[in-house]
């Protein structure tokens, strides 16, 4: 059985958008929608990659801190290091949202 084809009596209309005049005197460029989508995709990929690298750096820092603590314990046990002075905990680098009430 043949598949019916969709037909339309209305002619195809392409709407054109008039160019927008910049309100400032900064230079502007025009790029195709395809290039814009490619740039957006690249930005999303870079953002994801950056987040992954940041997470790896956090994990590496935690391992490094743990290894340094073990090394100091060994050095102290062997008499190569004086007892450690208490230090403040390392600053947390995790972003936190803080809401400040307005007067």
N, C-alpha and C positions, 0 to 999 in steps of 0.2 A: 504494500500500500504506500503510495507516495506521501511524503511529508509536505503539508501545506506551507507555503511561504508567506511571510508577513509582508504586506505591501501598505504603502501610505500614499494618499493623494496629495498630502501637503508637501511643498518643496522643503528641502533641508535649508535651515536658516542658521547662519553663524553670527552670533552676537559679538560685536566688537566693543571693547571697553576703551573709552578715550583715555589717553595718558594723563596721569595725575601730575600736576606741576608741583615740584617740591616747594615747601614754604620757606626753606632756608637756601642759602647760596652754596651749600655743600654739593660737590659733584655726585652724580648718581649714575648707576649702571642699570641696564636691562638684561635680564637673563631669561632663558626659556623655562617653562614649568618643569620640563624634564631635568634640567640642570639644577633647579631649585630643589626638587625632590631628591636628587643625588646628593646635594650638599646637606640636606636635612638627614638623610640616611647616614652619611659619613659622620655627622655630628653625633647622632645617636650611637653609632658604633664606637666612636672615641669616648663618649661618656660612659658606656658600658665597660670598655677596656680600662678607663681611668678608675672606675669604681672597683673593678677586679684587682688592679694593681694596688690600690689603696688598701684593700682588705688584706692582700698578701703582705704589704708593708707592716700593717698592724700585727699580724701573726708573727712575722719575723722579729719585730720589736719585742713582743712578749717572750719569744724563745730566747732572744739575746739577753733580756733582763734575767730570765731564769738561769741561763748559762753563766752569766756574770755572778749571780748570787751563789751558785755552786762553786765557781772558781774562788770566790772570796772565802767561802767556808773552808775549802781545801787549804788555801794560803794561810788562813788563821790557824787551822789545825796543825799545820807544819811550822808555825811560828814565824812565817814570812810576812805577816800582816797583823797590825794591832786591831783590837776589836773595833768594829765599825761604829761610827757615830750615827745616831738616828737621823734619817733624812726624810724630807717631805715626800709623799708619794708623787710619782710622775703625773703630769697634767693629762687629763683625759682629752683625746683629740676627736672624740665623737661629737658631731654637731648636736646642739640642744636648742629647742625652740623655747624662748622665754617670752612670756607675755607681760608687758608692762602696762598697768592700768593708767588710763589717762585721767587727769584731774577734772 
